[in-house]
């Protein structure tokens, strides 16, 4: 079995680690903030990671291995990673990425969190060890991880696609329950997840090959929008300001970030407001105004449509789920 801690992202990135019962907590080296990853072994060949990052970016050493596969699910925030030479991986909330380690030759990639935070679930998989354990212990419920890897990757080395309602339900449950869950529960939920993934038929991957100058310009435009979104007017104004056509800006922005400019901005505003609801005791009206909404009514309507709960209900549900956890200070 592959030695995960020697061969994967822990190497060179972890500043401190602590072990408590079945969980190992890694404190990660990040730019402009902190990152914490909690790791639990599910069964041989499968490790489950829960990510909590309030940072701009962090480096990830990658090493070649034909047996390893990594799956990431974005719970909150947004995750971006550029693989040399110019392959761009972008995850929004509800998305899954899958990649193998066959394309890596001891490279370092940089993962970034353009919203300043990221919460996610990840699996590190040794397909050979995991398949052997499942065959020996699960009988008719055994999962063939080699087949799942082949199905999800579609003859590529990475894919990104929406998780879908059934898989997303299981992944969000794992995100919430893993810290206190028993081992039997984790094994059952993980087998359920990969059984569902084995039946999933994702769209063909769309790898992004962009000149570095174009990539940097679109990122600059994105940074410009989110740093001053209260003064953002139109796509046409933004395009004229940077000397590009509206059609080119819209096409390239959507290619990298997966949605139109106005949709991205609205998601950014809503996810920023959700972060403030989770981490502060500030009034909802104050959060709405800081997040760029002109009225509490518009904020409440947009928030409920995106999160299926009003801002107050969202905050109350978090408090009920974690009664012993104090919210952040204003």
NUNU-443631 format. One line per field, with one value per residue (C-alpha): residue number from 1; x negated, y negated, z negated. Coordinates in Angstrom, 1 decimal. Example, Ala and Ser with C-alpha at 12.3 -4.5 7.8 and 13.67 -1.06 7.14 Angstrom:
BEGIN
num <- c(1,2)
east <- c(-12.3,-13.7)
north <- c(4.5,1.1)
up <- c(-7.8,-7.1)
***
This chain:
BEGIN
num <- c(1,2,3,4,5,6,7,8,9,10,11,12,13,14,15,16,17,18,19,20,21,22,23,24,25,26,27,28,29,30,31,32,33,34,35,36,37,38,39,40,41,42,43,44,45,46,47,48,49,50,51,52,53,54,55,56,57,58,59,60,61,62,63,64,65,66,67,68,69,70,71,72,73,74,75,76,77,78,79,80,81,82,83,84,85,86,87,88,89,90,91,92,93,94,95,96,97,98,99,100,101,102,103,104,105,106,107,108,109,110,111,112,113,114,115,116,117,118,119,120,121,122,123,124,125,126,127,128,129,130,131,132,133,134,135,136,137,138,139,140,141,142,143,144,145,146,147,148,149,150,151,152,153,154,155,156,157,158,159,160,161,162,163,164,165,166,167,168,169,170,171,172,173,174,175,176,177,178,179,180,181,182,183,184,185,186,187,188,189,190,191,192,193,194,195,196,197,198,199,200,201,202,203,204,205,206,207,208,209,210,211,212,213,214,215,216,217,218,219,220,221,222,223,224,225,226,227,228,229,230,231,232,233,234,235,236,237,238,239,240,241,242,243,244,245,246,247,248,249,250,251,252,253,254,255,256,257,258,259,260,261,262,263,264,265,266,267,268,269,270,271,272,273,274,275,276,277,278,279,280,281,282,283,284,285,286,287,288,289,290,291,292,293,294,295,296,297,298,299,300,301,302,303,304,305,306,307,308,309,310,311,312,313,314,315,316,317,318,319,320,321,322,323,324,325,326,327,328,329,330)
east <- c(0.0,-1.2,-2.4,-0.1,-2.0,-5.3,-3.9,-1.1,-0.3,-1.4,-5.0,-6.6,-3.3,-2.5,-3.8,-2.4,-0.3,1.7,3.3,6.3,8.1,8.8,8.2,4.9,5.1,2.6,1.9,0.9,-1.5,0.6,0.2,2.3,4.0,4.3,5.4,6.4,6.9,8.4,7.6,9.3,8.4,11.6,10.1,6.9,6.4,9.0,8.3,10.9,9.9,11.9,10.5,11.0,9.0,9.1,6.2,5.3,3.3,1.1,-1.6,-1.0,-3.9,-2.8,-4.5,-3.9,-1.9,0.3,2.3,3.4,6.5,7.8,11.4,12.3,15.7,16.3,18.6,18.2,16.1,14.2,11.1,8.7,5.5,3.3,1.3,-1.7,-1.8,1.6,4.3,6.8,9.0,11.9,14.4,17.5,19.7,21.3,18.6,16.4,12.9,11.2,7.6,5.0,1.3,0.1,-0.5,-2.7,-6.5,-7.5,-5.8,-4.5,-1.1,0.4,4.0,5.8,9.0,10.3,13.0,10.4,11.8,12.6,14.3,14.2,14.2,11.4,10.5,7.0,7.3,4.9,7.0,5.2,5.4,8.9,10.3,8.5,10.0,13.5,13.4,12.3,14.7,17.8,19.1,21.9,21.3,17.7,16.5,14.0,12.0,10.1,13.3,14.5,11.3,11.7,15.4,14.8,11.7,13.1,9.6,8.3,6.2,8.6,12.3,14.6,18.3,21.3,21.6,25.3,28.0,27.4,23.6,23.8,26.1,23.6,20.6,22.2,23.3,19.7,18.4,20.8,20.5,16.9,15.4,17.7,18.6,17.8,15.7,18.6,20.7,17.8,17.2,20.9,21.2,18.0,19.1,22.4,20.7,18.4,21.2,23.1,20.0,19.6,23.1,22.4,21.8,20.0,19.7,16.5,13.8,13.0,9.3,8.4,5.3,4.8,1.8,0.5,1.2,4.9,5.2,3.5,5.8,9.0,7.8,7.0,10.5,12.0,9.9,11.0,14.7,14.6,12.4,14.8,18.1,20.1,19.0,19.2,21.5,21.6,19.5,19.3,17.7,15.3,14.3,13.7,11.7,9.3,9.2,11.0,14.3,17.4,17.8,14.1,14.4,17.7,16.4,13.0,14.5,17.0,14.4,12.2,14.9,17.8,20.4,21.1,19.6,22.8,23.5,20.0,20.3,23.7,22.4,19.4,21.6,23.8,20.9,19.2,22.4,22.7,19.2,20.0,23.2,21.1,18.3,19.7,22.6,23.1,26.7,28.1,28.8,25.2,24.0,26.4,25.0,21.4,22.0,23.2,27.0,29.0,31.8,32.5,35.4,33.3,30.6,33.1,34.7,31.3,29.9,32.9,32.8,29.1,29.1,32.7,32.9,33.3,30.1,31.6,32.6,29.1,27.4,29.8,29.3,25.5,25.9,28.2,25.8,22.9,24.3,20.9,19.1,19.0,19.5,16.7,16.5,18.0)
north <- c(0.0,-3.5,-5.5,-8.5,-10.8,-10.4,-10.6,-13.1,-16.7,-16.4,-16.3,-19.7,-21.5,-20.6,-22.8,-20.8,-17.7,-16.3,-12.9,-12.3,-8.9,-8.1,-11.6,-13.3,-17.1,-18.8,-22.5,-23.5,-26.1,-28.7,-32.2,-34.9,-32.7,-29.3,-25.8,-22.8,-19.3,-16.5,-13.0,-9.7,-6.3,-4.6,-1.2,-0.2,-2.2,-5.0,-8.1,-10.7,-14.4,-17.3,-20.7,-24.0,-26.9,-30.6,-31.5,-32.7,-29.7,-26.8,-24.7,-21.0,-18.7,-15.9,-12.6,-10.1,-7.0,-4.8,-3.5,-6.7,-8.7,-11.9,-13.0,-16.5,-17.9,-21.7,-22.3,-26.0,-28.6,-28.0,-26.1,-26.7,-24.8,-25.3,-22.3,-22.8,-23.7,-25.5,-23.1,-24.8,-23.1,-25.1,-23.9,-25.7,-24.6,-21.3,-20.3,-17.2,-16.9,-13.6,-13.2,-10.5,-10.8,-9.3,-12.8,-14.0,-13.9,-15.4,-18.7,-21.4,-22.8,-25.9,-25.7,-29.0,-30.0,-33.1,-33.8,-33.7,-30.5,-26.9,-24.0,-20.6,-16.8,-14.8,-11.2,-9.8,-6.4,-3.6,-1.7,1.6,1.7,0.4,2.9,5.8,4.8,4.4,7.8,9.5,7.8,6.5,9.5,8.4,4.8,4.8,1.8,2.0,-1.2,-0.6,-0.6,-3.7,-5.5,-4.5,-5.6,-9.0,-9.9,-9.1,-8.3,-11.7,-12.3,-14.7,-15.7,-18.3,-18.0,-18.6,-15.9,-15.4,-15.3,-11.8,-12.0,-15.6,-14.5,-11.8,-14.1,-16.9,-14.3,-13.1,-16.7,-17.3,-13.9,-12.7,-14.4,-12.5,-9.4,-5.9,-3.7,-1.5,-4.5,-6.0,-2.7,-2.3,-5.9,-5.7,-2.5,-4.1,-7.1,-5.0,-2.7,-5.8,-7.1,-3.8,-4.3,-7.9,-8.9,-12.3,-14.5,-14.3,-16.4,-19.8,-20.5,-24.1,-25.1,-28.8,-31.1,-32.3,-35.9,-35.2,-33.3,-36.1,-38.7,-36.8,-36.3,-40.0,-40.9,-38.5,-40.1,-43.5,-42.5,-41.0,-43.6,-46.4,-44.7,-47.6,-49.8,-47.1,-48.3,-46.1,-43.6,-46.1,-48.7,-46.1,-44.9,-48.5,-49.3,-46.4,-46.7,-43.4,-42.6,-41.8,-38.4,-37.4,-38.4,-36.5,-33.4,-33.2,-34.0,-31.3,-28.9,-29.3,-30.0,-27.9,-30.7,-34.1,-37.2,-38.3,-34.8,-34.5,-37.9,-37.0,-33.7,-35.4,-37.9,-35.1,-32.9,-35.8,-36.6,-32.9,-33.0,-36.1,-34.4,-31.4,-33.2,-36.4,-37.6,-40.7,-41.7,-40.3,-43.8,-44.8,-41.6,-42.2,-45.7,-44.6,-41.8,-44.3,-44.0,-47.2,-46.0,-43.3,-42.0,-41.4,-39.7,-37.4,-36.4,-35.6,-33.9,-31.6,-30.7,-29.8,-28.0,-26.9,-28.8,-32.4,-34.0,-33.7,-30.0,-29.3,-30.8,-29.0,-25.7,-26.0,-26.9,-23.9,-21.5,-22.7,-23.8,-23.7,-25.8,-29.6,-31.8,-34.2,-37.7,-40.6)
up <- c(0.0,0.8,-2.1,-1.9,-4.3,-2.5,1.0,1.0,0.0,-3.7,-2.6,-3.0,-3.6,-7.2,-10.0,-12.9,-13.4,-16.3,-16.8,-18.9,-18.9,-15.2,-13.8,-12.8,-12.4,-10.1,-10.3,-6.8,-5.5,-3.7,-2.2,-3.9,-6.4,-8.0,-6.9,-8.8,-7.4,-9.6,-8.4,-9.2,-7.8,-6.7,-5.6,-4.0,-0.8,-1.7,-3.7,-4.3,-4.7,-6.0,-4.9,-6.6,-5.0,-5.6,-3.3,0.1,1.4,0.4,2.3,2.9,3.8,6.1,6.9,9.6,8.8,11.1,8.1,6.5,7.1,5.3,5.1,3.9,3.1,2.5,-0.4,-0.8,1.0,4.3,5.1,8.0,9.0,12.0,13.1,15.3,18.1,18.1,17.0,14.8,12.3,10.8,8.1,7.0,4.1,5.0,7.5,7.5,9.0,9.6,10.6,10.9,10.0,13.3,14.8,11.9,12.0,8.6,9.4,7.0,7.8,6.1,4.9,4.3,2.6,4.4,1.9,-1.0,-2.4,-1.5,-3.2,-1.5,-1.7,0.0,0.4,1.0,2.6,3.2,5.7,5.4,1.5,1.3,3.9,2.2,-1.2,0.2,1.9,-1.3,-3.7,-1.8,0.1,2.5,1.5,2.6,4.7,7.5,7.1,10.3,12.3,10.5,11.4,15.1,15.1,13.5,15.3,18.8,20.2,18.9,15.8,14.2,14.4,12.8,12.7,10.4,7.7,8.3,5.6,4.3,4.0,2.7,-0.1,-1.2,-0.9,-3.0,-5.6,-5.8,-6.1,-9.1,-10.8,-10.3,-13.4,-15.8,-13.6,-14.5,-12.2,-11.1,-10.1,-8.1,-6.2,-5.3,-4.1,-2.1,-0.4,0.3,1.9,4.1,5.1,6.3,8.1,9.8,11.4,12.3,15.9,15.8,18.9,20.8,19.1,20.6,20.0,20.2,22.2,22.0,22.7,19.4,20.3,20.9,17.6,15.7,17.3,16.4,12.9,12.7,13.9,11.4,8.6,9.8,9.6,6.1,4.5,5.6,6.3,4.8,7.7,10.4,13.2,16.3,18.3,21.1,18.8,17.4,20.9,22.1,19.0,19.8,23.6,24.5,26.2,24.2,26.0,25.3,21.6,21.2,23.0,21.2,17.7,18.1,19.4,16.2,13.6,15.0,14.8,16.3,14.6,13.0,11.6,10.2,8.5,6.9,5.7,4.2,2.4,1.0,-0.1,-1.7,-3.6,-4.7,-6.0,-8.1,-9.4,-10.4,-12.0,-13.5,-15.6,-13.5,-12.6,-9.3,-8.0,-8.4,-6.7,-3.8,-3.2,-3.5,-1.1,1.6,1.3,1.5,-0.8,-3.4,-1.3,1.8,-0.3,-2.1,1.2,2.9,-0.1,-0.5,3.2,2.9,-0.5,-0.8,-4.1,-5.2,-6.7,-10.2,-9.7,-8.3,-11.3,-13.7,-12.1,-12.5,-16.2,-16.7,-15.0,-17.1,-20.4,-22.2,-19.6,-20.2,-17.2,-16.2,-17.6,-15.7)
***
